Amino acid sequence: MKTSHPKACLQQEISNVGLSVIVEAKLREYFSALGDIKPTCSLYDHIIREVERPLICLVLEHAKGNKGKAADLLGINRNTLRKKLQEHNLT
C-alpha cells in the first residue's frame, strides 16, 4: 500500500483552497477584531497596500531580483513597479 508524504498532502490541500477563500477568512478575522471601531484610514487603500507589498516582494524573489521579469509576472510596466517599490520603501 502506497502512503502519501504528509507535506505533499498538505500542499495539495492548500492548492485546493483558492486565494480568495484565504483572503476572505483573513478579512473576516480583521473585521471581527475591529468590532465597533471605525477605521480612520481608507480601508480599501489600506487592504490593497497590505496585500501589494508581500506580493511584490515574493514576485521579485521568484524573479531572482530581476525587475523586468517581476513586472512581466505582475502584468505591470517596469516604471509602475519602480514606483510601487518606492511607495513601499522596497528600494
PDB file of N, CA, C and O in Angstrom:
ATOM      1  N   MET A   1       0.835  -1.181   0.000  1.00  0.00           N
ATOM      2  CA  MET A   1       0.000   0.000   0.000  1.00  0.00           C
ATOM      3  C   MET A   1       0.885   1.252   0.000  1.00  0.00           C
ATOM      4  O   MET A   1       1.816   1.349   0.799  1.00  0.00           O
ATOM      5  N   LYS A   2       0.604   2.196  -0.879  1.00  0.00           N
ATOM      6  CA  LYS A   2       1.396   3.416  -1.022  1.00  0.00           C
ATOM      7  C   LYS A   2       0.877   4.475  -0.057  1.00  0.00           C
ATOM      8  O   LYS A   2      -0.325   4.726   0.022  1.00  0.00           O
ATOM      9  N   THR A   3       1.809   5.097   0.681  1.00  0.00           N
ATOM     10  CA  THR A   3       1.455   6.134   1.640  1.00  0.00           C
ATOM     11  C   THR A   3       1.947   7.473   1.107  1.00  0.00           C
ATOM     12  O   THR A   3       3.089   7.592   0.665  1.00  0.00           O
ATOM     13  N   SER A   4       1.074   8.486   1.152  1.00  0.00           N
ATOM     14  CA  SER A   4       1.455   9.833   0.702  1.00  0.00           C
ATOM     15  C   SER A   4       2.303  10.513   1.757  1.00  0.00           C
ATOM     16  O   SER A   4       2.104  10.323   2.956  1.00  0.00           O
ATOM     17  N   HIS A   5       3.235  11.297   1.297  1.00  0.00           N
ATOM     18  CA  HIS A   5       4.084  12.087   2.184  1.00  0.00           C
ATOM     19  C   HIS A   5       3.216  13.186   2.811  1.00  0.00           C
ATOM     20  O   HIS A   5       2.467  13.840   2.086  1.00  0.00           O
ATOM     21  N   PRO A   6       3.289  13.416   4.140  1.00  0.00           N
ATOM     22  CA  PRO A   6       2.452  14.421   4.803  1.00  0.00           C
ATOM     23  C   PRO A   6       2.568  15.810   4.197  1.00  0.00           C
ATOM     24  O   PRO A   6       1.566  16.510   4.053  1.00  0.00           O
ATOM     25  N   LYS A   7       3.801  16.220   3.837  1.00  0.00           N
ATOM     26  CA  LYS A   7       3.985  17.556   3.255  1.00  0.00           C
ATOM     27  C   LYS A   7       3.272  17.663   1.906  1.00  0.00           C
ATOM     28  O   LYS A   7       2.680  18.698   1.599  1.00  0.00           O
ATOM     29  N   ALA A   8       3.324  16.602   1.103  1.00  0.00           N
ATOM     30  CA  ALA A   8       2.649  16.596  -0.200  1.00  0.00           C
ATOM     31  C   ALA A   8       1.142  16.700  -0.008  1.00  0.00           C
ATOM     32  O   ALA A   8       0.458  17.381  -0.773  1.00  0.00           O
ATOM     33  N   CYS A   9       0.628  16.023   1.013  1.00  0.00           N
ATOM     34  CA  CYS A   9      -0.809  16.088   1.295  1.00  0.00           C
ATOM     35  C   CYS A   9      -1.222  17.502   1.681  1.00  0.00           C
ATOM     36  O   CYS A   9      -2.245  18.009   1.220  1.00  0.00           O
ATOM     37  N   LEU A  10      -0.412  18.135   2.537  1.00  0.00           N
ATOM     38  CA  LEU A  10      -0.706  19.495   2.965  1.00  0.00           C
ATOM     39  C   LEU A  10      -0.678  20.458   1.781  1.00  0.00           C
ATOM     40  O   LEU A  10      -1.553  21.314   1.658  1.00  0.00           O
ATOM     41  N   GLN A  11       0.314  20.324   0.918  1.00  0.00           N
ATOM     42  CA  GLN A  11       0.411  21.194  -0.256  1.00  0.00           C
ATOM     43  C   GLN A  11      -0.804  21.011  -1.158  1.00  0.00           C
ATOM     44  O   GLN A  11      -1.312  21.986  -1.712  1.00  0.00           O
ATOM     45  N   GLN A  12      -1.273  19.780  -1.311  1.00  0.00           N
ATOM     46  CA  GLN A  12      -2.450  19.526  -2.141  1.00  0.00           C
ATOM     47  C   GLN A  12      -3.691  20.171  -1.530  1.00  0.00           C
ATOM     48  O   GLN A  12      -4.511  20.752  -2.240  1.00  0.00           O
ATOM     49  N   GLU A  13      -3.822  20.064  -0.199  1.00  0.00           N
ATOM     50  CA  GLU A  13      -4.960  20.680   0.477  1.00  0.00           C
ATOM     51  C   GLU A  13      -4.937  22.193   0.301  1.00  0.00           C
ATOM     52  O   GLU A  13      -5.973  22.806   0.043  1.00  0.00           O
ATOM     53  N   ILE A  14      -3.761  22.794   0.439  1.00  0.00           N
ATOM     54  CA  ILE A  14      -3.635  24.241   0.284  1.00  0.00           C
ATOM     55  C   ILE A  14      -3.981  24.658  -1.140  1.00  0.00           C
ATOM     56  O   ILE A  14      -4.667  25.659  -1.344  1.00  0.00           O
ATOM     57  N   SER A  15      -3.510  23.896  -2.126  1.00  0.00           N
ATOM     58  CA  SER A  15      -3.773  24.266  -3.512  1.00  0.00           C
ATOM     59  C   SER A  15      -5.246  24.108  -3.869  1.00  0.00           C
ATOM     60  O   SER A  15      -5.718  24.723  -4.825  1.00  0.00           O
ATOM     61  N   ASN A  16      -5.975  23.295  -3.115  1.00  0.00           N
ATOM     62  CA  ASN A  16      -7.405  23.123  -3.365  1.00  0.00           C
ATOM     63  C   ASN A  16      -8.227  24.288  -2.815  1.00  0.00           C
ATOM     64  O   ASN A  16      -9.398  24.439  -3.163  1.00  0.00           O
ATOM     65  N   VAL A  17      -7.618  25.111  -1.959  1.00  0.00           N
ATOM     66  CA  VAL A  17      -8.289  26.269  -1.391  1.00  0.00           C
ATOM     67  C   VAL A  17      -7.858  27.491  -2.192  1.00  0.00           C
ATOM     68  O   VAL A  17      -6.669  27.798  -2.269  1.00  0.00           O
ATOM     69  N   GLY A  18      -8.816  28.183  -2.784  1.00  0.00           N
ATOM     70  CA  GLY A  18      -8.493  29.357  -3.583  1.00  0.00           C
ATOM     71  C   GLY A  18      -7.994  30.506  -2.721  1.00  0.00           C
ATOM     72  O   GLY A  18      -8.346  30.613  -1.546  1.00  0.00           O
ATOM     73  N   LEU A  19      -7.183  31.352  -3.306  1.00  0.00           N
ATOM     74  CA  LEU A  19      -6.644  32.515  -2.607  1.00  0.00           C
ATOM     75  C   LEU A  19      -7.773  33.393  -2.073  1.00  0.00           C
ATOM     76  O   LEU A  19      -7.657  33.949  -0.981  1.00  0.00           O
ATOM     77  N   SER A  20      -8.848  33.522  -2.818  1.00  0.00           N
ATOM     78  CA  SER A  20      -9.955  34.371  -2.368  1.00  0.00           C
ATOM     79  C   SER A  20     -10.574  33.847  -1.075  1.00  0.00           C
ATOM     80  O   SER A  20     -11.032  34.634  -0.246  1.00  0.00           O
ATOM     81  N   VAL A  21     -10.592  32.520  -0.894  1.00  0.00           N
ATOM     82  CA  VAL A  21     -11.128  31.929   0.335  1.00  0.00           C
ATOM     83  C   VAL A  21     -10.242  32.306   1.522  1.00  0.00           C
ATOM     84  O   VAL A  21     -10.742  32.644   2.596  1.00  0.00           O
ATOM     85  N   ILE A  22      -8.940  32.246   1.324  1.00  0.00           N
ATOM     86  CA  ILE A  22      -7.992  32.595   2.378  1.00  0.00           C
ATOM     87  C   ILE A  22      -8.097  34.084   2.709  1.00  0.00           C
ATOM     88  O   ILE A  22      -8.113  34.463   3.880  1.00  0.00           O
ATOM     89  N   VAL A  23      -8.167  34.920   1.684  1.00  0.00           N
ATOM     90  CA  VAL A  23      -8.274  36.370   1.889  1.00  0.00           C
ATOM     91  C   VAL A  23      -9.578  36.694   2.616  1.00  0.00           C
ATOM     92  O   VAL A  23      -9.590  37.501   3.545  1.00  0.00           O
ATOM     93  N   GLU A  24     -10.658  36.073   2.198  1.00  0.00           N
ATOM     94  CA  GLU A  24     -11.949  36.325   2.847  1.00  0.00           C
ATOM     95  C   GLU A  24     -11.895  35.952   4.331  1.00  0.00           C
ATOM     96  O   GLU A  24     -12.394  36.694   5.178  1.00  0.00           O
ATOM     97  N   ALA A  25     -11.298  34.819   4.641  1.00  0.00           N
ATOM     98  CA  ALA A  25     -11.193  34.393   6.040  1.00  0.00           C
ATOM     99  C   ALA A  25     -10.390  35.405   6.856  1.00  0.00           C
ATOM    100  O   ALA A  25     -10.767  35.747   7.976  1.00  0.00           O
ATOM    101  N   LYS A  26      -9.284  35.879   6.289  1.00  0.00           N
ATOM    102  CA  LYS A  26      -8.451  36.861   7.000  1.00  0.00           C
ATOM    103  C   LYS A  26      -9.183  38.194   7.165  1.00  0.00           C
ATOM    104  O   LYS A  26      -9.056  38.848   8.201  1.00  0.00           O
ATOM    105  N   LEU A  27      -9.948  38.598   6.146  1.00  0.00           N
ATOM    106  CA  LEU A  27     -10.706  39.844   6.264  1.00  0.00           C
ATOM    107  C   LEU A  27     -11.795  39.709   7.321  1.00  0.00           C
ATOM    108  O   LEU A  27     -12.066  40.658   8.056  1.00  0.00           O
ATOM    109  N   ARG A  28     -12.413  38.552   7.402  1.00  0.00           N
ATOM    110  CA  ARG A  28     -13.415  38.317   8.459  1.00  0.00           C
ATOM    111  C   ARG A  28     -12.761  38.436   9.840  1.00  0.00           C
ATOM    112  O   ARG A  28     -13.339  39.032  10.749  1.00  0.00           O
ATOM    113  N   GLU A  29     -11.565  37.874  10.000  1.00  0.00           N
ATOM    114  CA  GLU A  29     -10.823  37.995  11.264  1.00  0.00           C
ATOM    115  C   GLU A  29     -10.541  39.471  11.568  1.00  0.00           C
ATOM    116  O   GLU A  29     -10.692  39.927  12.702  1.00  0.00           O
ATOM    117  N   TYR A  30     -10.128  40.202  10.533  1.00  0.00           N
ATOM    118  CA  TYR A  30      -9.794  41.622  10.688  1.00  0.00           C
ATOM    119  C   TYR A  30     -11.019  42.403  11.169  1.00  0.00           C
ATOM    120  O   TYR A  30     -10.936  43.171  12.128  1.00  0.00           O
ATOM    121  N   PHE A  31     -12.166  42.199  10.492  1.00  0.00           N
ATOM    122  CA  PHE A  31     -13.376  42.928  10.871  1.00  0.00           C
ATOM    123  C   PHE A  31     -13.878  42.507  12.247  1.00  0.00           C
ATOM    124  O   PHE A  31     -14.410  43.324  12.999  1.00  0.00           O
ATOM    125  N   SER A  32     -13.707  41.246  12.565  1.00  0.00           N
ATOM    126  CA  SER A  32     -14.099  40.769  13.889  1.00  0.00           C
ATOM    127  C   SER A  32     -13.254  41.439  14.961  1.00  0.00           C
ATOM    128  O   SER A  32     -13.772  41.837  16.005  1.00  0.00           O
ATOM    129  N   ALA A  33     -11.955  41.566  14.707  1.00  0.00           N
ATOM    130  CA  ALA A  33     -11.054  42.215  15.656  1.00  0.00           C
ATOM    131  C   ALA A  33     -11.369  43.698  15.801  1.00  0.00           C
ATOM    132  O   ALA A  33     -11.191  44.270  16.876  1.00  0.00           O
ATOM    133  N   LEU A  34     -11.840  44.324  14.715  1.00  0.00           N
ATOM    134  CA  LEU A  34     -12.199  45.740  14.776  1.00  0.00           C
ATOM    135  C   LEU A  34     -13.394  45.976  15.683  1.00  0.00           C
ATOM    136  O   LEU A  34     -13.468  46.982  16.388  1.00  0.00           O
ATOM    137  N   GLY A  35     -14.329  45.033  15.657  1.00  0.00           N
ATOM    138  CA  GLY A  35     -15.544  45.209  16.453  1.00  0.00           C
ATOM    139  C   GLY A  35     -16.274  46.459  16.024  1.00  0.00           C
ATOM    140  O   GLY A  35     -16.602  46.625  14.849  1.00  0.00           O
ATOM    141  N   ASP A  36     -16.529  47.343  16.980  1.00  0.00           N
ATOM    142  CA  ASP A  36     -17.246  48.590  16.694  1.00  0.00           C
ATOM    143  C   ASP A  36     -16.318  49.743  16.327  1.00  0.00           C
ATOM    144  O   ASP A  36     -16.776  50.859  16.078  1.00  0.00           O
ATOM    145  N   ILE A  37     -15.024  49.476  16.293  1.00  0.00           N
ATOM    146  CA  ILE A  37     -14.062  50.525  15.959  1.00  0.00           C
ATOM    147  C   ILE A  37     -14.156  50.849  14.470  1.00  0.00           C
ATOM    148  O   ILE A  37     -14.123  49.956  13.624  1.00  0.00           O
ATOM    149  N   LYS A  38     -14.273  52.128  14.169  1.00  0.00           N
ATOM    150  CA  LYS A  38     -14.316  52.568  12.770  1.00  0.00           C
ATOM    151  C   LYS A  38     -12.896  52.917  12.333  1.00  0.00           C
ATOM    152  O   LYS A  38     -12.249  53.753  12.963  1.00  0.00           O
ATOM    153  N   PRO A  39     -12.392  52.281  11.245  1.00  0.00           N
ATOM    154  CA  PRO A  39     -11.041  52.602  10.765  1.00  0.00           C
ATOM    155  C   PRO A  39     -10.926  54.092  10.427  1.00  0.00           C
ATOM    156  O   PRO A  39     -11.853  54.691   9.883  1.00  0.00           O
ATOM    157  N   THR A  40      -9.781  54.669  10.759  1.00  0.00           N
ATOM    158  CA  THR A  40      -9.576  56.096  10.494  1.00  0.00           C
ATOM    159  C   THR A  40      -8.989  56.344   9.112  1.00  0.00           C
ATOM    160  O   THR A  40      -8.932  57.486   8.654  1.00  0.00           O
ATOM    161  N   CYS A  41      -8.552  55.279   8.446  1.00  0.00           N
ATOM    162  CA  CYS A  41      -7.967  55.430   7.118  1.00  0.00           C
ATOM    163  C   CYS A  41      -8.910  54.826   6.080  1.00  0.00           C
ATOM    164  O   CYS A  41      -9.901  54.177   6.413  1.00  0.00           O
ATOM    165  N   SER A  42      -8.577  55.058   4.831  1.00  0.00           N
ATOM    166  CA  SER A  42      -9.337  54.447   3.746  1.00  0.00           C
ATOM    167  C   SER A  42      -9.103  52.944   3.785  1.00  0.00           C
ATOM    168  O   SER A  42      -7.989  52.484   3.532  1.00  0.00           O
ATOM    169  N   LEU A  43     -10.125  52.186   4.094  1.00  0.00           N
ATOM    170  CA  LEU A  43      -9.988  50.744   4.244  1.00  0.00           C
ATOM    171  C   LEU A  43      -9.520  50.084   2.956  1.00  0.00           C
ATOM    172  O   LEU A  43      -8.679  49.185   2.991  1.00  0.00           O
ATOM    173  N   TYR A  44     -10.049  50.515   1.826  1.00  0.00           N
ATOM    174  CA  TYR A  44      -9.646  49.938   0.538  1.00  0.00           C
ATOM    175  C   TYR A  44      -8.146  50.127   0.319  1.00  0.00           C
ATOM    176  O   TYR A  44      -7.434  49.168   0.018  1.00  0.00           O
ATOM    177  N   ASP A  45      -7.669  51.357   0.469  1.00  0.00           N
ATOM    178  CA  ASP A  45      -6.247  51.642   0.262  1.00  0.00           C
ATOM    179  C   ASP A  45      -5.383  50.850   1.246  1.00  0.00           C
ATOM    180  O   ASP A  45      -4.327  50.336   0.878  1.00  0.00           O
ATOM    181  N   HIS A  46      -5.832  50.755   2.483  1.00  0.00           N
ATOM    182  CA  HIS A  46      -5.086  50.021   3.499  1.00  0.00           C
ATOM    183  C   HIS A  46      -4.949  48.541   3.131  1.00  0.00           C
ATOM    184  O   HIS A  46      -3.856  47.979   3.207  1.00  0.00           O
ATOM    185  N   ILE A  47      -6.035  47.924   2.743  1.00  0.00           N
ATOM    186  CA  ILE A  47      -6.017  46.487   2.399  1.00  0.00           C
ATOM    187  C   ILE A  47      -5.150  46.254   1.164  1.00  0.00           C
ATOM    188  O   ILE A  47      -4.349  45.320   1.138  1.00  0.00           O
ATOM    189  N   ILE A  48      -5.302  47.086   0.151  1.00  0.00           N
ATOM    190  CA  ILE A  48      -4.504  46.931  -1.073  1.00  0.00           C
ATOM    191  C   ILE A  48      -3.017  47.056  -0.755  1.00  0.00           C
ATOM    192  O   ILE A  48      -2.215  46.269  -1.258  1.00  0.00           O
ATOM    193  N   ARG A  49      -2.635  48.031   0.069  1.00  0.00           N
ATOM    194  CA  ARG A  49      -1.216  48.187   0.432  1.00  0.00           C
ATOM    195  C   ARG A  49      -0.711  46.971   1.201  1.00  0.00           C
ATOM    196  O   ARG A  49       0.420  46.531   0.995  1.00  0.00           O
ATOM    197  N   GLU A  50      -1.535  46.435   2.074  1.00  0.00           N
ATOM    198  CA  GLU A  50      -1.143  45.271   2.872  1.00  0.00           C
ATOM    199  C   GLU A  50      -0.918  44.040   1.995  1.00  0.00           C
ATOM    200  O   GLU A  50      -0.051  43.218   2.292  1.00  0.00           O
ATOM    201  N   VAL A  51      -1.682  43.911   0.935  1.00  0.00           N
ATOM    202  CA  VAL A  51      -1.552  42.760   0.028  1.00  0.00           C
ATOM    203  C   VAL A  51      -0.453  43.006  -1.000  1.00  0.00           C
ATOM    204  O   VAL A  51       0.296  42.095  -1.351  1.00  0.00           O
ATOM    205  N   GLU A  52      -0.364  44.238  -1.475  1.00  0.00           N
ATOM    206  CA  GLU A  52       0.563  44.576  -2.551  1.00  0.00           C
ATOM    207  C   GLU A  52       2.028  44.392  -2.150  1.00  0.00           C
ATOM    208  O   GLU A  52       2.830  43.888  -2.936  1.00  0.00           O
ATOM    209  N   ARG A  53       2.369  44.793  -0.950  1.00  0.00           N
ATOM    210  CA  ARG A  53       3.768  44.712  -0.507  1.00  0.00           C
ATOM    211  C   ARG A  53       4.303  43.277  -0.530  1.00  0.00           C
ATOM    212  O   ARG A  53       5.330  43.035  -1.163  1.00  0.00           O
ATOM    213  N   PRO A  54       3.643  42.306   0.142  1.00  0.00           N
ATOM    214  CA  PRO A  54       4.175  40.941   0.087  1.00  0.00           C
ATOM    215  C   PRO A  54       4.113  40.343  -1.311  1.00  0.00           C
ATOM    216  O   PRO A  54       4.968  39.537  -1.678  1.00  0.00           O
ATOM    217  N   LEU A  55       3.113  40.728  -2.094  1.00  0.00           N
ATOM    218  CA  LEU A  55       3.023  40.237  -3.471  1.00  0.00           C
ATOM    219  C   LEU A  55       4.254  40.668  -4.260  1.00  0.00           C
ATOM    220  O   LEU A  55       4.883  39.850  -4.932  1.00  0.00           O
ATOM    221  N   ILE A  56       4.594  41.938  -4.182  1.00  0.00           N
ATOM    222  CA  ILE A  56       5.753  42.456  -4.910  1.00  0.00           C
ATOM    223  C   ILE A  56       7.033  41.789  -4.412  1.00  0.00           C
ATOM    224  O   ILE A  56       7.879  41.385  -5.210  1.00  0.00           O
ATOM    225  N   CYS A  57       7.170  41.677  -3.103  1.00  0.00           N
ATOM    226  CA  CYS A  57       8.372  41.041  -2.533  1.00  0.00           C
ATOM    227  C   CYS A  57       8.533  39.603  -3.025  1.00  0.00           C
ATOM    228  O   CYS A  57       9.623  39.202  -3.433  1.00  0.00           O
ATOM    229  N   LEU A  58       7.466  38.844  -2.986  1.00  0.00           N
ATOM    230  CA  LEU A  58       7.540  37.439  -3.391  1.00  0.00           C
ATOM    231  C   LEU A  58       7.776  37.276  -4.887  1.00  0.00           C
ATOM    232  O   LEU A  58       8.498  36.373  -5.310  1.00  0.00           O
ATOM    233  N   VAL A  59       7.174  38.140  -5.681  1.00  0.00           N
ATOM    234  CA  VAL A  59       7.392  38.063  -7.128  1.00  0.00           C
ATOM    235  C   VAL A  59       8.835  38.433  -7.458  1.00  0.00           C
ATOM    236  O   VAL A  59       9.457  37.795  -8.307  1.00  0.00           O
ATOM    237  N   LEU A  60       9.368  39.450  -6.800  1.00  0.00           N
ATOM    238  CA  LEU A  60      10.776  39.816  -7.005  1.00  0.00           C
ATOM    239  C   LEU A  60      11.700  38.674  -6.591  1.00  0.00           C
ATOM    240  O   LEU A  60      12.694  38.395  -7.262  1.00  0.00           O
ATOM    241  N   GLU A  61      11.370  38.029  -5.500  1.00  0.00           N
ATOM    242  CA  GLU A  61      12.156  36.884  -5.050  1.00  0.00           C
ATOM    243  C   GLU A  61      12.094  35.758  -6.088  1.00  0.00           C
ATOM    244  O   GLU A  61      13.109  35.142  -6.411  1.00  0.00           O
ATOM    245  N   HIS A  62      10.905  35.503  -6.596  1.00  0.00           N
ATOM    246  CA  HIS A  62      10.716  34.465  -7.615  1.00  0.00           C
ATOM    247  C   HIS A  62      11.498  34.796  -8.884  1.00  0.00           C
ATOM    248  O   HIS A  62      12.038  33.907  -9.543  1.00  0.00           O
ATOM    249  N   ALA A  63      11.552  36.090  -9.219  1.00  0.00           N
ATOM    250  CA  ALA A  63      12.264  36.544 -10.414  1.00  0.00           C
ATOM    251  C   ALA A  63      13.746  36.780 -10.130  1.00  0.00           C
ATOM    252  O   ALA A  63      14.461  37.337 -10.963  1.00  0.00           O
ATOM    253  N   LYS A  64      14.198  36.360  -8.969  1.00  0.00           N
ATOM    254  CA  LYS A  64      15.615  36.496  -8.569  1.00  0.00           C
ATOM    255  C   LYS A  64      16.105  37.947  -8.677  1.00  0.00           C
ATOM    256  O   LYS A  64      17.233  38.211  -9.094  1.00  0.00           O
ATOM    257  N   GLY A  65      15.220  38.879  -8.286  1.00  0.00           N
ATOM    258  CA  GLY A  65      15.585  40.289  -8.271  1.00  0.00           C
ATOM    259  C   GLY A  65      15.497  40.998  -9.612  1.00  0.00           C
ATOM    260  O   GLY A  65      15.729  42.205  -9.688  1.00  0.00           O
ATOM    261  N   ASN A  66      15.165  40.269 -10.671  1.00  0.00           N
ATOM    262  CA  ASN A  66      15.066  40.869 -11.999  1.00  0.00           C
ATOM    263  C   ASN A  66      13.751  41.646 -12.087  1.00  0.00           C
ATOM    264  O   ASN A  66      12.672  41.058 -12.170  1.00  0.00           O
ATOM    265  N   LYS A  67      13.860  42.975 -12.068  1.00  0.00           N
ATOM    266  CA  LYS A  67      12.668  43.825 -12.047  1.00  0.00           C
ATOM    267  C   LYS A  67      11.853  43.726 -13.327  1.00  0.00           C
ATOM    268  O   LYS A  67      10.627  43.832 -13.288  1.00  0.00           O
ATOM    269  N   GLY A  68      12.516  43.524 -14.459  1.00  0.00           N
ATOM    270  CA  GLY A  68      11.794  43.366 -15.722  1.00  0.00           C
ATOM    271  C   GLY A  68      10.922  42.116 -15.706  1.00  0.00           C
ATOM    272  O   GLY A  68       9.755  42.148 -16.096  1.00  0.00           O
ATOM    273  N   LYS A  69      11.514  41.012 -15.247  1.00  0.00           N
ATOM    274  CA  LYS A  69      10.750  39.761 -15.156  1.00  0.00           C
ATOM    275  C   LYS A  69       9.633  39.883 -14.124  1.00  0.00           C
ATOM    276  O   LYS A  69       8.524  39.392 -14.338  1.00  0.00           O
ATOM    277  N   ALA A  70       9.930  40.533 -13.015  1.00  0.00           N
ATOM    278  CA  ALA A  70       8.921  40.716 -11.971  1.00  0.00           C
ATOM    279  C   ALA A  70       7.747  41.539 -12.501  1.00  0.00           C
ATOM    280  O   ALA A  70       6.588  41.198 -12.266  1.00  0.00           O
ATOM    281  N   ALA A  71       8.051  42.617 -13.212  1.00  0.00           N
ATOM    282  CA  ALA A  71       6.989  43.445 -13.789  1.00  0.00           C
ATOM    283  C   ALA A  71       6.140  42.636 -14.770  1.00  0.00           C
ATOM    284  O   ALA A  71       4.914  42.753 -14.782  1.00  0.00           O
ATOM    285  N   ASP A  72       6.797  41.817 -15.590  1.00  0.00           N
ATOM    286  CA  ASP A  72       6.067  40.968 -16.532  1.00  0.00           C
ATOM    287  C   ASP A  72       5.144  39.997 -15.799  1.00  0.00           C
ATOM    288  O   ASP A  72       3.985  39.825 -16.178  1.00  0.00           O
ATOM    289  N   LEU A  73       5.668  39.363 -14.744  1.00  0.00           N
ATOM    290  CA  LEU A  73       4.853  38.431 -13.966  1.00  0.00           C
ATOM    291  C   LEU A  73       3.653  39.125 -13.328  1.00  0.00           C
ATOM    292  O   LEU A  73       2.561  38.561 -13.254  1.00  0.00           O
ATOM    293  N   LEU A  74       3.871  40.351 -12.873  1.00  0.00           N
ATOM    294  CA  LEU A  74       2.792  41.109 -12.247  1.00  0.00           C
ATOM    295  C   LEU A  74       1.822  41.702 -13.275  1.00  0.00           C
ATOM    296  O   LEU A  74       0.701  42.085 -12.939  1.00  0.00           O
ATOM    297  N   GLY A  75       2.273  41.769 -14.525  1.00  0.00           N
ATOM    298  CA  GLY A  75       1.431  42.351 -15.566  1.00  0.00           C
ATOM    299  C   GLY A  75       1.398  43.867 -15.506  1.00  0.00           C
ATOM    300  O   GLY A  75       0.411  44.502 -15.878  1.00  0.00           O
ATOM    301  N   ILE A  76       2.514  44.441 -15.025  1.00  0.00           N
ATOM    302  CA  ILE A  76       2.609  45.901 -14.951  1.00  0.00           C
ATOM    303  C   ILE A  76       3.888  46.362 -15.636  1.00  0.00           C
ATOM    304  O   ILE A  76       4.797  45.572 -15.891  1.00  0.00           O
ATOM    305  N   ASN A  77       3.939  47.640 -15.922  1.00  0.00           N
ATOM    306  CA  ASN A  77       5.103  48.270 -16.543  1.00  0.00           C
ATOM    307  C   ASN A  77       6.246  48.362 -15.535  1.00  0.00           C
ATOM    308  O   ASN A  77       6.006  48.492 -14.334  1.00  0.00           O
ATOM    309  N   ARG A  78       7.490  48.295 -16.018  1.00  0.00           N
ATOM    310  CA  ARG A  78       8.663  48.403 -15.117  1.00  0.00           C
ATOM    311  C   ARG A  78       8.650  49.709 -14.337  1.00  0.00           C
ATOM    312  O   ARG A  78       9.028  49.736 -13.166  1.00  0.00           O
ATOM    313  N   ASN A  79       8.215  50.800 -14.978  1.00  0.00           N
ATOM    314  CA  ASN A  79       8.143  52.080 -14.272  1.00  0.00           C
ATOM    315  C   ASN A  79       7.116  52.035 -13.146  1.00  0.00           C
ATOM    316  O   ASN A  79       7.333  52.617 -12.083  1.00  0.00           O
ATOM    317  N   THR A  80       6.008  51.349 -13.373  1.00  0.00           N
ATOM    318  CA  THR A  80       4.991  51.186 -12.336  1.00  0.00           C
ATOM    319  C   THR A  80       5.566  50.380 -11.179  1.00  0.00           C
ATOM    320  O   THR A  80       5.330  50.701 -10.015  1.00  0.00           O
ATOM    321  N   LEU A  81       6.324  49.328 -11.502  1.00  0.00           N
ATOM    322  CA  LEU A  81       6.958  48.532 -10.458  1.00  0.00           C
ATOM    323  C   LEU A  81       7.930  49.400  -9.656  1.00  0.00           C
ATOM    324  O   LEU A  81       7.938  49.334  -8.426  1.00  0.00           O
ATOM    325  N   ARG A  82       8.740  50.203 -10.323  1.00  0.00           N
ATOM    326  CA  ARG A  82       9.672  51.096  -9.628  1.00  0.00           C
ATOM    327  C   ARG A  82       8.928  52.031  -8.668  1.00  0.00           C
ATOM    328  O   ARG A  82       9.350  52.241  -7.530  1.00  0.00           O
ATOM    329  N   LYS A  83       7.822  52.582  -9.148  1.00  0.00           N
ATOM    330  CA  LYS A  83       7.008  53.488  -8.322  1.00  0.00           C
ATOM    331  C   LYS A  83       6.481  52.751  -7.093  1.00  0.00           C
ATOM    332  O   LYS A  83       6.505  53.285  -5.984  1.00  0.00           O
ATOM    333  N   LYS A  84       6.011  51.540  -7.292  1.00  0.00           N
ATOM    334  CA  LYS A  84       5.463  50.769  -6.176  1.00  0.00           C
ATOM    335  C   LYS A  84       6.565  50.363  -5.196  1.00  0.00           C
ATOM    336  O   LYS A  84       6.333  50.317  -3.988  1.00  0.00           O
ATOM    337  N   LEU A  85       7.749  50.070  -5.704  1.00  0.00           N
ATOM    338  CA  LEU A  85       8.886  49.763  -4.830  1.00  0.00           C
ATOM    339  C   LEU A  85       9.198  50.960  -3.928  1.00  0.00           C
ATOM    340  O   LEU A  85       9.474  50.799  -2.740  1.00  0.00           O
ATOM    341  N   GLN A  86       9.149  52.161  -4.510  1.00  0.00           N
ATOM    342  CA  GLN A  86       9.389  53.372  -3.735  1.00  0.00           C
ATOM    343  C   GLN A  86       8.279  53.599  -2.716  1.00  0.00           C
ATOM    344  O   GLN A  86       8.546  53.954  -1.567  1.00  0.00           O
ATOM    345  N   GLU A  87       7.031  53.393  -3.140  1.00  0.00           N
ATOM    346  CA  GLU A  87       5.890  53.590  -2.242  1.00  0.00           C
ATOM    347  C   GLU A  87       5.984  52.694  -1.001  1.00  0.00           C
ATOM    348  O   GLU A  87       5.618  53.099   0.103  1.00  0.00           O
ATOM    349  N   HIS A  88       6.470  51.500  -1.203  1.00  0.00           N
ATOM    350  CA  HIS A  88       6.558  50.516  -0.123  1.00  0.00           C
ATOM    351  C   HIS A  88       7.940  50.477   0.537  1.00  0.00           C
ATOM    352  O   HIS A  88       8.230  49.595   1.345  1.00  0.00           O
ATOM    353  N   ASN A  89       8.780  51.445   0.180  1.00  0.00           N
ATOM    354  CA  ASN A  89      10.150  51.520   0.718  1.00  0.00           C
ATOM    355  C   ASN A  89      10.901  50.193   0.512  1.00  0.00           C
ATOM    356  O   ASN A  89      11.535  49.675   1.431  1.00  0.00           O
ATOM    357  N   LEU A  90      10.813  49.666  -0.696  1.00  0.00           N
ATOM    358  CA  LEU A  90      11.473  48.404  -1.032  1.00  0.00           C
ATOM    359  C   LEU A  90      12.662  48.610  -1.948  1.00  0.00           C
ATOM    360  O   LEU A  90      13.156  47.648  -2.534  1.00  0.00           O
ATOM    361  N   THR A  91      13.131  49.833  -2.086  1.00  0.00           N
ATOM    362  CA  THR A  91      14.263  50.106  -2.980  1.00  0.00           C
ATOM    363  C   THR A  91      15.580  49.793  -2.336  1.00  0.00           C
ATOM    364  O   THR A  91      16.628  49.968  -2.957  1.00  0.00           O
TER     365      THR A  91
END
